[in-house]
Amino acid sequence: MMKGLKTMIAKNISILKKSLRVFCFGTLFCLPAWATNIIIGGTGNALGTMRIMADAYQLQHPDVKITVLPSIGSSGAIKAIPKGKIDIGLSSRPLKDNESALGAISIEYARTPTVIAMSNRSSNTDISTNDLINIYSGKVTEWDNGEFIRPVTRQANDDNTKQLKRLSAELKSAMEKIDQHSKFLFASTDQEAVDLIEKAQGSFGVTSLALILSEKRPIHALKLNGIAPTPEACISGEYPIIKSFYFILPQQLPLHVKAFLDFVESEQGKDILTDNGNYPI
């Protein structure tokens, strides 16, 4: 009888081990195969708000595990969805025709002001398009307090960079010649950019109000040409640069993923977006 019991226990242990196999996403993390999981990744500007959203959802649905990855960028999200690597992508742009053809859809869910920001150590509160032209062209190199001005730059195809260039043709021309300025800094991700804005003396850079508020960053948004970057100013058309956020999704949506997206569209979800510098669409 004891031998039979031992055999049964051994079989149960073997079954349990099989049930605990895990799926791995690269080298970032492993998740139990039996859990109800949602993997979210994409543009760094949207990650902080989505982490808050995920925490609120999981409090109501403890059986669901939501993992928000470190920034993989909009392009990373758009590439990952058709391959089934993530469940929800976050992008600052809609899909192009050739990307939609791979089996994904894009849905705009919120917008936020794109902002020019400085560390809270700085007393500066305003900047103008003309100031930016003079800085990026190298005509002005110091702030009023004597600190060197150190712009945080991004890739030429970065959405923040493109938006800044659209403020004026003269600013676009100046920004396309910045490689000659040794005092300029470079960041490859949205989070790296705000890290530099926080820590590098005299620096400023482009980010989003949503990122600043959701990640509680010790930096502040500057008025642009005298207009404060608020959702209300974006809606009225007074404030000129706005970032849109899109969900990138597979064409066939699992029910547990749809349930989370329904939560984002609920009153509680909209409140979370609004509290963190977004305005729902």
Contacts in CASP RR format, 6 or more apart in sequence:
PFRMAT RR
TARGET T0000
AUTHOR 0000-0000-0000
METHOD contacts of the structure
MODEL  1
MMKGLKTMIAKNISILKKSLRVFCFGTLFCLPAWATNIIIGGTGNALGTM
RIMADAYQLQHPDVKITVLPSIGSSGAIKAIPKGKIDIGLSSRPLKDNES
ALGAISIEYARTPTVIAMSNRSSNTDISTNDLINIYSGKVTEWDNGEFIR
PVTRQANDDNTKQLKRLSAELKSAMEKIDQHSKFLFASTDQEAVDLIEKA
QGSFGVTSLALILSEKRPIHALKLNGIAPTPEACISGEYPIIKSFYFILP
QQLPLHVKAFLDFVESEQGKDILTDNGNYPI
19 33 0 8 1.000
19 34 0 8 1.000
20 32 0 8 1.000
20 33 0 8 1.000
20 34 0 8 1.000
21 33 0 8 1.000
22 30 0 8 1.000
22 31 0 8 1.000
22 32 0 8 1.000
22 33 0 8 1.000
23 30 0 8 1.000
23 31 0 8 1.000
23 33 0 8 1.000
24 30 0 8 1.000
24 31 0 8 1.000
25 31 0 8 1.000
25 39 0 8 1.000
25 69 0 8 1.000
25 85 0 8 1.000
25 86 0 8 1.000
28 69 0 8 1.000
28 70 0 8 1.000
29 67 0 8 1.000
31 37 0 8 1.000
31 39 0 8 1.000
31 65 0 8 1.000
31 67 0 8 1.000
35 65 0 8 1.000
36 63 0 8 1.000
36 64 0 8 1.000
36 65 0 8 1.000
36 256 0 8 1.000
37 64 0 8 1.000
37 65 0 8 1.000
37 66 0 8 1.000
37 67 0 8 1.000
37 87 0 8 1.000
38 54 0 8 1.000
38 64 0 8 1.000
38 65 0 8 1.000
38 66 0 8 1.000
38 67 0 8 1.000
38 87 0 8 1.000
38 88 0 8 1.000
38 256 0 8 1.000
38 257 0 8 1.000
38 260 0 8 1.000
39 66 0 8 1.000
39 67 0 8 1.000
39 69 0 8 1.000
39 85 0 8 1.000
39 86 0 8 1.000
39 87 0 8 1.000
39 88 0 8 1.000
40 50 0 8 1.000
40 54 0 8 1.000
40 66 0 8 1.000
40 67 0 8 1.000
40 68 0 8 1.000
40 69 0 8 1.000
40 86 0 8 1.000
40 87 0 8 1.000
40 88 0 8 1.000
40 89 0 8 1.000
40 90 0 8 1.000
41 47 0 8 1.000
41 50 0 8 1.000
41 68 0 8 1.000
41 69 0 8 1.000
41 71 0 8 1.000
41 72 0 8 1.000
41 73 0 8 1.000
41 77 0 8 1.000
41 80 0 8 1.000
41 86 0 8 1.000
41 88 0 8 1.000
41 89 0 8 1.000
41 90 0 8 1.000
42 69 0 8 1.000
42 71 0 8 1.000
42 72 0 8 1.000
42 73 0 8 1.000
42 74 0 8 1.000
42 76 0 8 1.000
42 77 0 8 1.000
42 86 0 8 1.000
42 89 0 8 1.000
42 90 0 8 1.000
42 91 0 8 1.000
43 71 0 8 1.000
43 73 0 8 1.000
43 74 0 8 1.000
43 77 0 8 1.000
43 90 0 8 1.000
43 91 0 8 1.000
43 92 0 8 1.000
43 159 0 8 1.000
43 190 0 8 1.000
43 245 0 8 1.000
44 71 0 8 1.000
44 73 0 8 1.000
44 90 0 8 1.000
44 189 0 8 1.000
44 190 0 8 1.000
44 191 0 8 1.000
44 211 0 8 1.000
45 92 0 8 1.000
45 112 0 8 1.000
45 190 0 8 1.000
45 207 0 8 1.000
45 208 0 8 1.000
45 210 0 8 1.000
45 211 0 8 1.000
45 243 0 8 1.000
45 245 0 8 1.000
46 90 0 8 1.000
46 92 0 8 1.000
46 210 0 8 1.000
46 245 0 8 1.000
47 68 0 8 1.000
47 70 0 8 1.000
47 71 0 8 1.000
47 90 0 8 1.000
47 191 0 8 1.000
47 211 0 8 1.000
47 214 0 8 1.000
48 68 0 8 1.000
48 210 0 8 1.000
48 211 0 8 1.000
48 214 0 8 1.000
48 215 0 8 1.000
48 276 0 8 1.000
49 110 0 8 1.000
49 210 0 8 1.000
49 214 0 8 1.000
49 272 0 8 1.000
49 273 0 8 1.000
49 276 0 8 1.000
49 277 0 8 1.000
49 278 0 8 1.000
50 68 0 8 1.000
50 90 0 8 1.000
51 68 0 8 1.000
51 214 0 8 1.000
52 214 0 8 1.000
52 272 0 8 1.000
52 276 0 8 1.000
53 263 0 8 1.000
53 264 0 8 1.000
53 269 0 8 1.000
53 272 0 8 1.000
53 273 0 8 1.000
54 66 0 8 1.000
54 68 0 8 1.000
54 260 0 8 1.000
56 263 0 8 1.000
56 268 0 8 1.000
56 269 0 8 1.000
56 272 0 8 1.000
57 64 0 8 1.000
57 66 0 8 1.000
57 260 0 8 1.000
57 263 0 8 1.000
58 64 0 8 1.000
58 65 0 8 1.000
58 66 0 8 1.000
60 263 0 8 1.000
61 259 0 8 1.000
64 256 0 8 1.000
64 260 0 8 1.000
66 260 0 8 1.000
69 86 0 8 1.000
70 191 0 8 1.000
71 189 0 8 1.000
71 190 0 8 1.000
71 191 0 8 1.000
72 80 0 8 1.000
73 91 0 8 1.000
73 189 0 8 1.000
73 190 0 8 1.000
74 90 0 8 1.000
74 91 0 8 1.000
74 92 0 8 1.000
74 93 0 8 1.000
74 159 0 8 1.000
77 86 0 8 1.000
77 89 0 8 1.000
77 90 0 8 1.000
77 91 0 8 1.000
77 248 0 8 1.000
78 89 0 8 1.000
78 91 0 8 1.000
78 95 0 8 1.000
78 99 0 8 1.000
78 104 0 8 1.000
78 248 0 8 1.000
80 86 0 8 1.000
80 89 0 8 1.000
81 89 0 8 1.000
81 103 0 8 1.000
81 104 0 8 1.000
81 248 0 8 1.000
81 249 0 8 1.000
81 250 0 8 1.000
82 102 0 8 1.000
82 103 0 8 1.000
82 104 0 8 1.000
82 250 0 8 1.000
84 250 0 8 1.000
87 250 0 8 1.000
87 254 0 8 1.000
87 257 0 8 1.000
88 247 0 8 1.000
88 248 0 8 1.000
88 249 0 8 1.000
88 257 0 8 1.000
88 260 0 8 1.000
88 261 0 8 1.000
89 247 0 8 1.000
89 248 0 8 1.000
89 249 0 8 1.000
90 245 0 8 1.000
90 246 0 8 1.000
90 247 0 8 1.000
90 248 0 8 1.000
91 106 0 8 1.000
91 245 0 8 1.000
91 246 0 8 1.000
91 247 0 8 1.000
91 248 0 8 1.000
92 159 0 8 1.000
92 243 0 8 1.000
92 244 0 8 1.000
92 245 0 8 1.000
92 246 0 8 1.000
93 159 0 8 1.000
93 244 0 8 1.000
93 246 0 8 1.000
94 106 0 8 1.000
94 108 0 8 1.000
94 244 0 8 1.000
94 246 0 8 1.000
95 104 0 8 1.000
95 105 0 8 1.000
95 106 0 8 1.000
95 246 0 8 1.000
95 248 0 8 1.000
100 106 0 8 1.000
103 250 0 8 1.000
103 251 0 8 1.000
104 248 0 8 1.000
104 249 0 8 1.000
104 250 0 8 1.000
104 251 0 8 1.000
105 248 0 8 1.000
105 249 0 8 1.000
105 250 0 8 1.000
105 251 0 8 1.000
106 246 0 8 1.000
106 247 0 8 1.000
106 248 0 8 1.000
106 249 0 8 1.000
107 246 0 8 1.000
107 247 0 8 1.000
107 249 0 8 1.000
108 244 0 8 1.000
108 245 0 8 1.000
108 246 0 8 1.000
108 281 0 8 1.000
109 245 0 8 1.000
109 246 0 8 1.000
109 247 0 8 1.000
109 264 0 8 1.000
109 265 0 8 1.000
109 273 0 8 1.000
109 280 0 8 1.000
109 281 0 8 1.000
110 210 0 8 1.000
110 244 0 8 1.000
110 245 0 8 1.000
110 273 0 8 1.000
110 278 0 8 1.000
110 279 0 8 1.000
110 280 0 8 1.000
110 281 0 8 1.000
111 231 0 8 1.000
111 234 0 8 1.000
111 242 0 8 1.000
111 243 0 8 1.000
111 244 0 8 1.000
111 245 0 8 1.000
111 278 0 8 1.000
111 279 0 8 1.000
111 281 0 8 1.000
112 208 0 8 1.000
112 209 0 8 1.000
112 210 0 8 1.000
112 231 0 8 1.000
112 234 0 8 1.000
112 242 0 8 1.000
112 243 0 8 1.000
112 245 0 8 1.000
112 277 0 8 1.000
112 278 0 8 1.000
112 279 0 8 1.000
113 208 0 8 1.000
113 209 0 8 1.000
113 221 0 8 1.000
113 229 0 8 1.000
113 230 0 8 1.000
113 231 0 8 1.000
113 233 0 8 1.000
113 234 0 8 1.000
113 239 0 8 1.000
113 241 0 8 1.000
113 242 0 8 1.000
113 243 0 8 1.000
113 277 0 8 1.000
114 160 0 8 1.000
114 163 0 8 1.000
114 206 0 8 1.000
114 207 0 8 1.000
114 208 0 8 1.000
114 229 0 8 1.000
114 241 0 8 1.000
114 242 0 8 1.000
114 243 0 8 1.000
115 206 0 8 1.000
115 207 0 8 1.000
115 208 0 8 1.000
115 209 0 8 1.000
115 212 0 8 1.000
115 221 0 8 1.000
115 222 0 8 1.000
115 224 0 8 1.000
115 229 0 8 1.000
115 241 0 8 1.000
116 127 0 8 1.000
116 132 0 8 1.000
116 164 0 8 1.000
116 204 0 8 1.000
116 205 0 8 1.000
116 206 0 8 1.000
116 221 0 8 1.000
116 222 0 8 1.000
116 224 0 8 1.000
117 194 0 8 1.000
117 197 0 8 1.000
117 204 0 8 1.000
117 205 0 8 1.000
117 206 0 8 1.000
117 207 0 8 1.000
117 212 0 8 1.000
117 219 0 8 1.000
117 220 0 8 1.000
117 221 0 8 1.000
117 222 0 8 1.000
118 124 0 8 1.000
118 197 0 8 1.000
118 202 0 8 1.000
118 203 0 8 1.000
118 204 0 8 1.000
118 205 0 8 1.000
118 219 0 8 1.000
118 220 0 8 1.000
118 222 0 8 1.000
119 197 0 8 1.000
119 198 0 8 1.000
119 199 0 8 1.000
119 202 0 8 1.000
119 203 0 8 1.000
119 218 0 8 1.000
119 219 0 8 1.000
120 218 0 8 1.000
120 219 0 8 1.000
120 220 0 8 1.000
121 201 0 8 1.000
122 143 0 8 1.000
122 202 0 8 1.000
122 204 0 8 1.000
123 145 0 8 1.000
124 143 0 8 1.000
124 144 0 8 1.000
124 204 0 8 1.000
124 222 0 8 1.000
125 220 0 8 1.000
125 222 0 8 1.000
125 223 0 8 1.000
126 222 0 8 1.000
126 223 0 8 1.000
126 224 0 8 1.000
126 226 0 8 1.000
127 204 0 8 1.000
127 222 0 8 1.000
127 223 0 8 1.000
127 224 0 8 1.000
128 224 0 8 1.000
128 225 0 8 1.000
128 226 0 8 1.000
129 167 0 8 1.000
129 168 0 8 1.000
129 171 0 8 1.000
129 224 0 8 1.000
129 225 0 8 1.000
131 140 0 8 1.000
132 164 0 8 1.000
132 167 0 8 1.000
132 171 0 8 1.000
132 174 0 8 1.000
133 139 0 8 1.000
133 168 0 8 1.000
133 170 0 8 1.000
133 171 0 8 1.000
133 174 0 8 1.000
134 140 0 8 1.000
135 141 0 8 1.000
135 149 0 8 1.000
135 151 0 8 1.000
136 151 0 8 1.000
136 171 0 8 1.000
136 174 0 8 1.000
136 175 0 8 1.000
136 177 0 8 1.000
136 178 0 8 1.000
137 174 0 8 1.000
137 177 0 8 1.000
138 174 0 8 1.000
138 181 0 8 1.000
140 149 0 8 1.000
141 148 0 8 1.000
141 149 0 8 1.000
141 183 0 8 1.000
142 148 0 8 1.000
142 149 0 8 1.000
143 149 0 8 1.000
143 202 0 8 1.000
147 201 0 8 1.000
147 202 0 8 1.000
148 183 0 8 1.000
148 201 0 8 1.000
148 202 0 8 1.000
149 183 0 8 1.000
149 202 0 8 1.000
149 204 0 8 1.000
150 183 0 8 1.000
150 184 0 8 1.000
150 185 0 8 1.000
150 200 0 8 1.000
150 201 0 8 1.000
150 202 0 8 1.000
150 203 0 8 1.000
150 204 0 8 1.000
151 178 0 8 1.000
151 184 0 8 1.000
151 185 0 8 1.000
151 203 0 8 1.000
151 204 0 8 1.000
151 205 0 8 1.000
152 184 0 8 1.000
152 185 0 8 1.000
152 186 0 8 1.000
152 187 0 8 1.000
152 193 0 8 1.000
152 196 0 8 1.000
152 197 0 8 1.000
152 200 0 8 1.000
152 203 0 8 1.000
152 204 0 8 1.000
152 205 0 8 1.000
152 206 0 8 1.000
153 161 0 8 1.000
153 178 0 8 1.000
153 184 0 8 1.000
153 185 0 8 1.000
153 186 0 8 1.000
153 187 0 8 1.000
154 160 0 8 1.000
154 161 0 8 1.000
154 186 0 8 1.000
154 187 0 8 1.000
154 188 0 8 1.000
154 193 0 8 1.000
154 206 0 8 1.000
155 161 0 8 1.000
155 188 0 8 1.000
156 176 0 8 1.000
159 243 0 8 1.000
160 190 0 8 1.000
160 193 0 8 1.000
160 206 0 8 1.000
160 207 0 8 1.000
160 208 0 8 1.000
160 243 0 8 1.000
161 175 0 8 1.000
161 206 0 8 1.000
163 206 0 8 1.000
163 241 0 8 1.000
163 243 0 8 1.000
164 171 0 8 1.000
164 175 0 8 1.000
164 206 0 8 1.000
164 241 0 8 1.000
165 171 0 8 1.000
165 172 0 8 1.000
165 175 0 8 1.000
165 176 0 8 1.000
166 172 0 8 1.000
166 241 0 8 1.000
167 240 0 8 1.000
167 241 0 8 1.000
178 184 0 8 1.000
185 196 0 8 1.000
185 200 0 8 1.000
185 203 0 8 1.000
187 193 0 8 1.000
187 195 0 8 1.000
187 196 0 8 1.000
190 207 0 8 1.000
190 208 0 8 1.000
190 211 0 8 1.000
193 205 0 8 1.000
193 206 0 8 1.000
193 207 0 8 1.000
194 207 0 8 1.000
194 211 0 8 1.000
194 212 0 8 1.000
194 215 0 8 1.000
194 217 0 8 1.000
194 219 0 8 1.000
196 203 0 8 1.000
196 205 0 8 1.000
197 203 0 8 1.000
197 204 0 8 1.000
197 205 0 8 1.000
197 207 0 8 1.000
197 217 0 8 1.000
197 219 0 8 1.000
198 217 0 8 1.000
198 218 0 8 1.000
198 219 0 8 1.000
204 222 0 8 1.000
207 219 0 8 1.000
208 243 0 8 1.000
209 221 0 8 1.000
209 229 0 8 1.000
209 230 0 8 1.000
209 231 0 8 1.000
209 277 0 8 1.000
210 243 0 8 1.000
210 245 0 8 1.000
210 276 0 8 1.000
210 277 0 8 1.000
210 278 0 8 1.000
211 217 0 8 1.000
212 219 0 8 1.000
212 220 0 8 1.000
212 221 0 8 1.000
213 275 0 8 1.000
213 276 0 8 1.000
213 277 0 8 1.000
214 276 0 8 1.000
214 277 0 8 1.000
221 228 0 8 1.000
221 229 0 8 1.000
222 229 0 8 1.000
223 229 0 8 1.000
224 239 0 8 1.000
224 240 0 8 1.000
224 241 0 8 1.000
225 240 0 8 1.000
227 233 0 8 1.000
227 238 0 8 1.000
227 239 0 8 1.000
227 240 0 8 1.000
228 239 0 8 1.000
229 239 0 8 1.000
230 239 0 8 1.000
231 274 0 8 1.000
231 277 0 8 1.000
231 278 0 8 1.000
231 279 0 8 1.000
233 239 0 8 1.000
234 242 0 8 1.000
234 279 0 8 1.000
235 279 0 8 1.000
244 281 0 8 1.000
245 278 0 8 1.000
247 261 0 8 1.000
249 257 0 8 1.000
249 261 0 8 1.000
253 261 0 8 1.000
263 269 0 8 1.000
264 273 0 8 1.000
265 280 0 8 1.000
270 280 0 8 1.000
273 279 0 8 1.000
273 280 0 8 1.000
274 280 0 8 1.000
END
